[in-house]
Amino acid sequence: MTTALLLLSRLAMADDAAGTPASTEAPATPAPAEPAPAESAPAEPAPTSAPTPAPASPEPAAMTLGPTVTTRTRGAFSVGVEGSTLATPDDAWAMFADTAALNAVGVRAGYALGEHLAATAAWQAGRPTPSQTEVDVVYTEDDGSMPMYGASYASAFKAHQVTAGVRYLDTERSGVRVYGGLDLAMMLADVTFDTDVDRDDPLGEVNRQAAAFGGVGTVGLRVPIQVDSRLVLAPYAEVGYGAYLPVRFDDLGALDFGGLAARGGIALDF
Protein backbone atom coordinates (compact mmCIF):
# COMPACT_ATOMS: atom_id res chain seq x y z
CA MET A 1 0.00 0.00 0.00
CA THR A 2 2.77 2.28 1.01
CA THR A 3 4.68 1.28 -2.09
CA ALA A 4 1.73 2.16 -4.31
CA LEU A 5 1.41 5.61 -2.80
CA LEU A 6 5.08 6.29 -3.38
CA LEU A 7 4.77 5.29 -7.00
CA LEU A 8 1.77 7.56 -7.49
CA SER A 9 3.55 10.50 -5.88
CA ARG A 10 6.61 10.01 -8.11
CA LEU A 11 4.45 9.84 -11.22
CA ALA A 12 2.71 13.07 -10.19
CA MET A 13 6.07 14.71 -9.65
CA ALA A 14 7.24 13.48 -13.04
CA ASP A 15 4.12 14.89 -14.65
CA ASP A 16 4.74 18.24 -12.93
CA ALA A 17 8.34 18.23 -14.10
CA ALA A 18 7.29 17.42 -17.66
CA GLY A 19 4.54 20.15 -17.72
CA THR A 20 6.81 22.93 -16.57
CA PRO A 21 9.23 23.04 -19.55
CA ALA A 22 6.37 22.49 -22.05
CA SER A 23 4.69 25.65 -20.86
CA THR A 24 7.92 27.66 -21.16
CA GLU A 25 8.80 26.50 -24.70
CA ALA A 26 5.35 27.15 -26.20
CA PRO A 27 5.46 31.02 -26.11
CA ALA A 28 8.99 31.04 -27.58
CA THR A 29 7.80 29.92 -31.05
CA PRO A 30 5.53 32.92 -32.00
CA ALA A 31 8.18 35.51 -31.07
CA PRO A 32 10.08 35.36 -34.44
CA ALA A 33 6.85 35.94 -36.44
CA GLU A 34 6.37 39.49 -35.03
CA PRO A 35 9.11 41.22 -37.17
CA ALA A 36 7.22 40.28 -40.42
CA PRO A 37 4.71 43.17 -40.15
CA ALA A 38 7.60 45.53 -39.37
CA GLU A 39 9.31 44.61 -42.69
CA SER A 40 6.21 45.46 -44.80
CA ALA A 41 6.01 48.99 -43.35
CA PRO A 42 8.79 50.51 -45.61
CA ALA A 43 6.55 49.96 -48.69
CA GLU A 44 4.42 53.00 -47.67
CA PRO A 45 6.88 55.76 -48.92
CA ALA A 46 6.60 54.50 -52.54
CA PRO A 47 3.42 56.54 -53.38
CA THR A 48 5.12 59.79 -52.29
CA SER A 49 7.67 59.63 -55.21
CA ALA A 50 5.09 59.06 -58.00
CA PRO A 51 3.51 62.60 -58.16
CA THR A 52 6.86 64.41 -58.52
CA PRO A 53 7.40 64.00 -62.36
CA ALA A 54 3.84 65.12 -63.30
CA PRO A 55 4.16 68.97 -62.98
CA ALA A 56 7.52 69.07 -64.80
CA SER A 57 6.23 68.06 -68.29
CA PRO A 58 3.88 71.01 -69.17
CA GLU A 59 6.43 73.74 -68.31
CA PRO A 60 8.90 73.29 -71.26
CA ALA A 61 6.07 73.02 -73.84
CA ALA A 62 4.61 76.39 -72.82
CA MET A 63 7.99 78.13 -72.93
CA THR A 64 8.61 77.23 -76.61
CA LEU A 65 5.53 79.06 -77.92
CA GLY A 66 7.03 82.56 -77.69
CA PRO A 67 10.05 82.34 -80.04
CA THR A 68 8.18 80.52 -82.81
CA VAL A 69 5.92 83.53 -83.43
CA THR A 70 8.80 85.63 -84.82
CA THR A 71 9.96 83.02 -87.34
CA ARG A 72 9.31 84.31 -90.90
CA THR A 73 8.44 81.21 -92.91
CA ARG A 74 5.62 80.04 -95.14
CA GLY A 75 2.51 82.19 -94.93
CA ALA A 76 4.09 85.61 -94.22
CA PHE A 77 2.47 88.47 -96.15
CA SER A 78 4.13 91.76 -97.07
CA VAL A 79 2.81 95.11 -98.33
CA GLY A 80 4.69 98.32 -99.01
CA VAL A 81 5.14 101.49 -101.01
CA GLU A 82 7.97 102.06 -103.47
CA GLY A 83 9.41 104.32 -106.11
CA SER A 84 11.14 103.29 -109.32
CA THR A 85 13.05 104.57 -112.29
CA LEU A 86 13.59 103.02 -115.72
CA ALA A 87 15.99 104.44 -118.28
CA THR A 88 14.98 105.18 -121.86
CA PRO A 89 17.54 105.68 -124.61
CA ASP A 90 14.96 107.07 -127.06
CA ASP A 91 15.61 110.66 -128.21
CA ALA A 92 11.86 111.19 -128.68
CA TRP A 93 11.45 110.89 -124.91
CA ALA A 94 12.72 114.47 -124.65
CA MET A 95 9.22 115.61 -125.73
CA PHE A 96 7.81 114.26 -122.46
CA ALA A 97 10.48 114.64 -119.77
CA ASP A 98 13.66 116.48 -118.96
CA THR A 99 15.41 113.33 -117.72
CA ALA A 100 16.19 110.22 -119.74
CA ALA A 101 14.16 107.97 -117.44
CA LEU A 102 10.56 107.13 -116.54
CA ASN A 103 10.01 107.71 -112.82
CA ALA A 104 7.03 106.14 -111.06
CA VAL A 105 5.56 105.43 -107.63
CA GLY A 106 3.35 102.55 -106.53
CA VAL A 107 2.71 99.67 -104.18
CA ARG A 108 4.11 96.17 -103.81
CA ALA A 109 2.74 93.01 -102.22
CA GLY A 110 4.56 89.80 -101.39
CA TYR A 111 3.97 86.31 -100.06
CA ALA A 112 6.67 84.11 -98.53
CA LEU A 113 6.76 80.70 -100.21
CA GLY A 114 9.49 79.51 -97.86
CA GLU A 115 12.45 80.72 -95.84
CA HIS A 116 14.35 81.94 -98.92
CA LEU A 117 11.70 82.33 -101.65
CA ALA A 118 8.92 84.90 -102.04
CA ALA A 119 6.43 85.81 -104.75
CA THR A 120 5.84 89.52 -105.42
CA ALA A 121 3.49 91.71 -107.45
CA ALA A 122 3.59 95.47 -107.92
CA TRP A 123 1.73 98.32 -109.57
CA GLN A 124 3.31 101.68 -110.42
CA ALA A 125 2.12 104.84 -112.10
CA GLY A 126 4.36 107.40 -113.78
CA ARG A 127 3.59 110.75 -115.32
CA PRO A 128 6.35 113.24 -116.12
CA THR A 129 5.44 116.91 -115.83
CA PRO A 130 3.79 117.93 -119.13
CA SER A 131 6.15 119.97 -121.28
CA GLN A 132 5.42 122.59 -123.90
CA THR A 133 6.91 121.42 -127.16
CA GLU A 134 6.84 122.65 -130.71
CA VAL A 135 5.12 119.81 -132.54
CA ASP A 136 3.64 119.82 -136.01
CA VAL A 137 0.42 117.79 -136.06
CA VAL A 138 -1.24 117.36 -139.44
CA TYR A 139 -4.94 116.65 -139.77
CA THR A 140 -6.27 115.30 -143.04
CA GLU A 141 -9.90 115.18 -144.01
CA ASP A 142 -11.38 111.99 -145.35
CA ASP A 143 -11.23 113.34 -148.90
CA GLY A 144 -7.58 114.25 -148.52
CA SER A 145 -8.16 118.00 -148.59
CA MET A 146 -7.65 120.87 -146.15
CA PRO A 147 -4.57 119.74 -144.25
CA MET A 148 -4.10 121.71 -141.06
CA TYR A 149 -1.37 121.78 -138.49
CA GLY A 150 -0.89 123.21 -135.06
CA ALA A 151 2.24 124.39 -133.33
CA SER A 152 3.32 124.80 -129.73
CA TYR A 153 1.39 121.86 -128.39
CA ALA A 154 1.84 120.54 -124.90
CA SER A 155 2.80 116.89 -124.68
CA ALA A 156 2.00 114.49 -121.85
CA PHE A 157 2.90 110.88 -121.14
CA LYS A 158 1.22 108.57 -118.62
CA ALA A 159 2.11 104.97 -117.90
CA HIS A 160 0.93 102.18 -115.63
CA GLN A 161 3.36 99.34 -115.00
CA VAL A 162 2.38 95.97 -113.56
CA THR A 163 5.04 93.47 -112.53
CA ALA A 164 4.94 89.96 -111.07
CA GLY A 165 7.88 87.78 -110.14
CA VAL A 166 9.94 86.06 -107.47
CA ARG A 167 12.62 87.02 -104.97
CA TYR A 168 15.32 84.71 -103.66
CA LEU A 169 16.59 85.93 -100.29
CA ASP A 170 19.91 84.89 -98.80
CA THR A 171 20.27 84.09 -95.11
CA GLU A 172 20.24 87.19 -92.92
CA ARG A 173 23.73 88.39 -91.98
CA SER A 174 24.36 91.28 -89.59
CA GLY A 175 20.72 92.35 -89.90
CA VAL A 176 20.79 92.54 -93.74
CA ARG A 177 19.41 90.15 -96.35
CA VAL A 178 20.76 90.16 -99.89
CA TYR A 179 18.32 89.02 -102.58
CA GLY A 180 17.87 88.66 -106.30
CA GLY A 181 14.64 89.26 -108.20
CA LEU A 182 13.17 88.50 -111.60
CA ASP A 183 9.92 90.07 -112.83
CA LEU A 184 7.70 89.94 -115.87
CA ALA A 185 6.32 93.39 -116.68
CA MET A 186 3.57 95.02 -118.68
CA MET A 187 3.21 98.72 -119.49
CA LEU A 188 0.00 100.51 -120.44
CA ALA A 189 0.94 103.93 -121.83
CA ASP A 190 -0.93 106.99 -122.97
CA VAL A 191 0.39 109.99 -124.93
CA THR A 192 -1.46 113.24 -125.46
CA PHE A 193 -0.73 116.32 -127.57
CA ASP A 194 -2.93 119.34 -126.98
CA THR A 195 -2.80 123.04 -126.24
CA ASP A 196 -3.74 122.12 -122.64
CA VAL A 197 -3.30 118.47 -121.77
CA ASP A 198 -4.97 118.91 -118.36
CA ARG A 199 -8.20 120.14 -119.88
CA ASP A 200 -10.83 117.56 -120.77
CA ASP A 201 -11.52 118.84 -124.26
CA PRO A 202 -11.12 116.41 -127.18
CA LEU A 203 -11.31 119.22 -129.77
CA GLY A 204 -7.87 119.48 -131.32
CA GLU A 205 -6.47 116.80 -129.02
CA VAL A 206 -4.28 113.99 -130.29
CA ASN A 207 -4.30 110.95 -128.01
CA ARG A 208 -2.98 107.41 -128.42
CA GLN A 209 -2.70 104.37 -126.17
CA ALA A 210 -0.32 101.44 -126.35
CA ALA A 211 0.74 98.36 -124.42
CA ALA A 212 4.03 96.49 -124.28
CA PHE A 213 5.60 93.61 -122.37
CA GLY A 214 9.03 93.36 -120.83
CA GLY A 215 11.08 92.14 -117.91
CA VAL A 216 13.23 93.35 -115.03
CA GLY A 217 16.10 91.64 -113.21
CA THR A 218 17.54 93.12 -110.01
CA VAL A 219 19.70 92.50 -106.96
CA GLY A 220 18.92 94.22 -103.70
CA LEU A 221 19.32 94.65 -99.97
CA ARG A 222 16.61 94.26 -97.35
CA VAL A 223 16.93 95.36 -93.72
CA PRO A 224 14.26 93.68 -91.53
CA ILE A 225 13.47 95.52 -88.28
CA GLN A 226 11.40 93.60 -85.73
CA VAL A 227 8.56 95.87 -84.51
CA ASP A 228 6.82 93.27 -82.34
CA SER A 229 6.18 89.54 -82.33
CA ARG A 230 4.10 89.73 -85.53
CA LEU A 231 5.26 92.82 -87.47
CA VAL A 232 8.52 93.42 -89.33
CA LEU A 233 9.40 96.74 -90.96
CA ALA A 234 11.76 96.26 -93.91
CA PRO A 235 13.33 99.07 -95.97
CA TYR A 236 14.77 97.79 -99.25
CA ALA A 237 16.61 98.96 -102.36
CA GLU A 238 17.38 97.12 -105.59
CA VAL A 239 19.09 97.88 -108.88
CA GLY A 240 19.40 96.01 -112.16
CA TYR A 241 18.33 96.03 -115.78
CA GLY A 242 14.87 96.40 -117.31
CA ALA A 243 13.53 96.59 -120.82
CA TYR A 244 10.27 96.63 -122.76
CA LEU A 245 9.41 95.80 -126.30
CA PRO A 246 8.85 99.01 -128.33
CA VAL A 247 5.76 100.86 -127.12
CA ARG A 248 3.95 101.64 -130.41
CA PHE A 249 1.41 104.47 -130.60
CA ASP A 250 -0.07 103.68 -134.00
CA ASP A 251 0.72 106.44 -136.51
CA LEU A 252 2.60 108.56 -133.98
CA GLY A 253 5.52 106.16 -133.75
CA ALA A 254 7.08 104.21 -130.89
CA LEU A 255 9.10 104.73 -127.73
CA ASP A 256 11.87 102.45 -126.47
CA PHE A 257 12.41 101.80 -122.78
CA GLY A 258 15.42 99.85 -121.62
CA GLY A 259 18.47 100.22 -119.42
CA LEU A 260 19.14 100.88 -115.76
CA ALA A 261 16.25 99.93 -113.48
CA ALA A 262 16.15 100.85 -109.80
CA ARG A 263 13.51 100.49 -107.11
CA GLY A 264 13.33 101.25 -103.43
CA GLY A 265 10.74 101.45 -100.70
CA ILE A 266 9.60 100.21 -97.34
CA ALA A 267 7.55 97.08 -96.66
CA LEU A 268 5.58 95.79 -93.68
CA ASP A 269 5.66 92.03 -93.11
CA PHE A 270 2.90 90.39 -91.06
C-alpha positions as CSV (number, residue, x, y, z in Angstrom):
1,M,0.0,0.0,0.0
2,T,2.8,2.3,1.0
3,T,4.7,1.3,-2.1
4,A,1.7,2.2,-4.3
5,L,1.4,5.6,-2.8
6,L,5.1,6.3,-3.4
7,L,4.8,5.3,-7.0
8,L,1.8,7.6,-7.5
9,S,3.6,10.5,-5.9
10,R,6.6,10.0,-8.1
11,L,4.5,9.8,-11.2
12,A,2.7,13.1,-10.2
13,M,6.1,14.7,-9.6
14,A,7.2,13.5,-13.0
15,D,4.1,14.9,-14.7
16,D,4.7,18.2,-12.9
17,A,8.3,18.2,-14.1
18,A,7.3,17.4,-17.7
19,G,4.5,20.2,-17.7
20,T,6.8,22.9,-16.6
21,P,9.2,23.0,-19.5
22,A,6.4,22.5,-22.0
23,S,4.7,25.7,-20.9
24,T,7.9,27.7,-21.2
25,E,8.8,26.5,-24.7
26,A,5.3,27.1,-26.2
27,P,5.5,31.0,-26.1
28,A,9.0,31.0,-27.6
29,T,7.8,29.9,-31.1
30,P,5.5,32.9,-32.0
31,A,8.2,35.5,-31.1
32,P,10.1,35.4,-34.4
33,A,6.8,35.9,-36.4
34,E,6.4,39.5,-35.0
35,P,9.1,41.2,-37.2
36,A,7.2,40.3,-40.4
37,P,4.7,43.2,-40.1
38,A,7.6,45.5,-39.4
39,E,9.3,44.6,-42.7
40,S,6.2,45.5,-44.8
41,A,6.0,49.0,-43.3
42,P,8.8,50.5,-45.6
43,A,6.6,50.0,-48.7
44,E,4.4,53.0,-47.7
45,P,6.9,55.8,-48.9
46,A,6.6,54.5,-52.5
47,P,3.4,56.5,-53.4
48,T,5.1,59.8,-52.3
49,S,7.7,59.6,-55.2
50,A,5.1,59.1,-58.0
51,P,3.5,62.6,-58.2
52,T,6.9,64.4,-58.5
53,P,7.4,64.0,-62.4
54,A,3.8,65.1,-63.3
55,P,4.2,69.0,-63.0
56,A,7.5,69.1,-64.8
57,S,6.2,68.1,-68.3
58,P,3.9,71.0,-69.2
59,E,6.4,73.7,-68.3
60,P,8.9,73.3,-71.3
61,A,6.1,73.0,-73.8
62,A,4.6,76.4,-72.8
63,M,8.0,78.1,-72.9
64,T,8.6,77.2,-76.6
65,L,5.5,79.1,-77.9
66,G,7.0,82.6,-77.7
67,P,10.1,82.3,-80.0
68,T,8.2,80.5,-82.8
69,V,5.9,83.5,-83.4
70,T,8.8,85.6,-84.8
71,T,10.0,83.0,-87.3
72,R,9.3,84.3,-90.9
73,T,8.4,81.2,-92.9
74,R,5.6,80.0,-95.1
75,G,2.5,82.2,-94.9
76,A,4.1,85.6,-94.2
77,F,2.5,88.5,-96.2
78,S,4.1,91.8,-97.1
79,V,2.8,95.1,-98.3
80,G,4.7,98.3,-99.0
81,V,5.1,101.5,-101.0
82,E,8.0,102.1,-103.5
83,G,9.4,104.3,-106.1
84,S,11.1,103.3,-109.3
85,T,13.1,104.6,-112.3
86,L,13.6,103.0,-115.7
87,A,16.0,104.4,-118.3
88,T,15.0,105.2,-121.9
89,P,17.5,105.7,-124.6
90,D,15.0,107.1,-127.1
91,D,15.6,110.7,-128.2
92,A,11.9,111.2,-128.7
93,W,11.4,110.9,-124.9
94,A,12.7,114.5,-124.7
95,M,9.2,115.6,-125.7
96,F,7.8,114.3,-122.5
97,A,10.5,114.6,-119.8
98,D,13.7,116.5,-119.0
99,T,15.4,113.3,-117.7
100,A,16.2,110.2,-119.7
101,A,14.2,108.0,-117.4
102,L,10.6,107.1,-116.5
103,N,10.0,107.7,-112.8
104,A,7.0,106.1,-111.1
105,V,5.6,105.4,-107.6
106,G,3.4,102.6,-106.5
107,V,2.7,99.7,-104.2
108,R,4.1,96.2,-103.8
109,A,2.7,93.0,-102.2
110,G,4.6,89.8,-101.4
111,Y,4.0,86.3,-100.1
112,A,6.7,84.1,-98.5
113,L,6.8,80.7,-100.2
114,G,9.5,79.5,-97.9
115,E,12.5,80.7,-95.8
116,H,14.4,81.9,-98.9
117,L,11.7,82.3,-101.6
118,A,8.9,84.9,-102.0
119,A,6.4,85.8,-104.8
120,T,5.8,89.5,-105.4
121,A,3.5,91.7,-107.5
122,A,3.6,95.5,-107.9
123,W,1.7,98.3,-109.6
124,Q,3.3,101.7,-110.4
125,A,2.1,104.8,-112.1
126,G,4.4,107.4,-113.8
127,R,3.6,110.8,-115.3
128,P,6.3,113.2,-116.1
129,T,5.4,116.9,-115.8
130,P,3.8,117.9,-119.1
131,S,6.2,120.0,-121.3
132,Q,5.4,122.6,-123.9
133,T,6.9,121.4,-127.2
134,E,6.8,122.7,-130.7
135,V,5.1,119.8,-132.5
136,D,3.6,119.8,-136.0
137,V,0.4,117.8,-136.1
138,V,-1.2,117.4,-139.4
139,Y,-4.9,116.6,-139.8
140,T,-6.3,115.3,-143.0
141,E,-9.9,115.2,-144.0
142,D,-11.4,112.0,-145.4
143,D,-11.2,113.3,-148.9
144,G,-7.6,114.2,-148.5
145,S,-8.2,118.0,-148.6
146,M,-7.6,120.9,-146.1
147,P,-4.6,119.7,-144.2
148,M,-4.1,121.7,-141.1
149,Y,-1.4,121.8,-138.5
150,G,-0.9,123.2,-135.1
151,A,2.2,124.4,-133.3
152,S,3.3,124.8,-129.7
153,Y,1.4,121.9,-128.4
154,A,1.8,120.5,-124.9
155,S,2.8,116.9,-124.7
156,A,2.0,114.5,-121.9
157,F,2.9,110.9,-121.1
158,K,1.2,108.6,-118.6
159,A,2.1,105.0,-117.9
160,H,0.9,102.2,-115.6
161,Q,3.4,99.3,-115.0
162,V,2.4,96.0,-113.6
163,T,5.0,93.5,-112.5
164,A,4.9,90.0,-111.1
165,G,7.9,87.8,-110.1
166,V,9.9,86.1,-107.5
167,R,12.6,87.0,-105.0
168,Y,15.3,84.7,-103.7
169,L,16.6,85.9,-100.3
170,D,19.9,84.9,-98.8
171,T,20.3,84.1,-95.1
172,E,20.2,87.2,-92.9
173,R,23.7,88.4,-92.0
174,S,24.4,91.3,-89.6
175,G,20.7,92.3,-89.9
176,V,20.8,92.5,-93.7
177,R,19.4,90.1,-96.3
178,V,20.8,90.2,-99.9
179,Y,18.3,89.0,-102.6
180,G,17.9,88.7,-106.3
181,G,14.6,89.3,-108.2
182,L,13.2,88.5,-111.6
183,D,9.9,90.1,-112.8
184,L,7.7,89.9,-115.9
185,A,6.3,93.4,-116.7
186,M,3.6,95.0,-118.7
187,M,3.2,98.7,-119.5
188,L,0.0,100.5,-120.4
189,A,0.9,103.9,-121.8
190,D,-0.9,107.0,-123.0
191,V,0.4,110.0,-124.9
192,T,-1.5,113.2,-125.5
193,F,-0.7,116.3,-127.6
194,D,-2.9,119.3,-127.0
195,T,-2.8,123.0,-126.2
196,D,-3.7,122.1,-122.6
197,V,-3.3,118.5,-121.8
198,D,-5.0,118.9,-118.4
199,R,-8.2,120.1,-119.9
200,D,-10.8,117.6,-120.8
201,D,-11.5,118.8,-124.3
202,P,-11.1,116.4,-127.2
203,L,-11.3,119.2,-129.8
204,G,-7.9,119.5,-131.3
205,E,-6.5,116.8,-129.0
206,V,-4.3,114.0,-130.3
207,N,-4.3,111.0,-128.0
208,R,-3.0,107.4,-128.4
209,Q,-2.7,104.4,-126.2
210,A,-0.3,101.4,-126.3
211,A,0.7,98.4,-124.4
212,A,4.0,96.5,-124.3
213,F,5.6,93.6,-122.4
214,G,9.0,93.4,-120.8
215,G,11.1,92.1,-117.9
216,V,13.2,93.3,-115.0
217,G,16.1,91.6,-113.2
218,T,17.5,93.1,-110.0
219,V,19.7,92.5,-107.0
220,G,18.9,94.2,-103.7
221,L,19.3,94.7,-100.0
222,R,16.6,94.3,-97.4
223,V,16.9,95.4,-93.7
224,P,14.3,93.7,-91.5
225,I,13.5,95.5,-88.3
226,Q,11.4,93.6,-85.7
227,V,8.6,95.9,-84.5
228,D,6.8,93.3,-82.3
229,S,6.2,89.5,-82.3
230,R,4.1,89.7,-85.5
231,L,5.3,92.8,-87.5
232,V,8.5,93.4,-89.3
233,L,9.4,96.7,-91.0
234,A,11.8,96.3,-93.9
235,P,13.3,99.1,-96.0
236,Y,14.8,97.8,-99.3
237,A,16.6,99.0,-102.4
238,E,17.4,97.1,-105.6
239,V,19.1,97.9,-108.9
240,G,19.4,96.0,-112.2
241,Y,18.3,96.0,-115.8
242,G,14.9,96.4,-117.3
243,A,13.5,96.6,-120.8
244,Y,10.3,96.6,-122.8
245,L,9.4,95.8,-126.3
246,P,8.9,99.0,-128.3
247,V,5.8,100.9,-127.1
248,R,4.0,101.6,-130.4
249,F,1.4,104.5,-130.6
250,D,-0.1,103.7,-134.0
251,D,0.7,106.4,-136.5
252,L,2.6,108.6,-134.0
253,G,5.5,106.2,-133.7
254,A,7.1,104.2,-130.9
255,L,9.1,104.7,-127.7
256,D,11.9,102.4,-126.5
257,F,12.4,101.8,-122.8
258,G,15.4,99.9,-121.6
259,G,18.5,100.2,-119.4
260,L,19.1,100.9,-115.8
261,A,16.2,99.9,-113.5
262,A,16.2,100.9,-109.8
263,R,13.5,100.5,-107.1
264,G,13.3,101.2,-103.4
265,G,10.7,101.5,-100.7
266,I,9.6,100.2,-97.3
267,A,7.5,97.1,-96.7
268,L,5.6,95.8,-93.7
269,D,5.7,92.0,-93.1
270,F,2.9,90.4,-91.1
